[in-house]
Amino acid sequence: MYLDKAKKEEIFGQYGKSNTDTGSAESQIALFSYRISHLTEHLKMNRKDYTTARSLTKLVGKRRALLNYLYDRDVNRYRAIVKALGLRK
């Protein structure tokens, strides 16, 4: 499995407040970004996998909603997570 418990704890530890911080917007955005990159690589090889394409679209929408929430609440945290994940070009 591409996303096991250890990998999740690593992501939460790096972008959240602790390894068990699963609720903060930053940790959720980081987790969604990891999953999005994995699904993108899968779709490059399996372009007719429409179920995965739909899941990818839904994940991007969830991440966008969390980013909008974070932008409205605290612009500095928003800028920090965007810079850390490299979401803007």
Secondary structure, 3 states (H helix, E strand, C coil): CCCCHHHHHHHHHHHCCCCCCCCCHHHHHHHHHHHHHHHHHHHHHCCCCHHHHHHHHHHHHHHHHHHHHHHHHCHHHHHHHHHHHCCCC
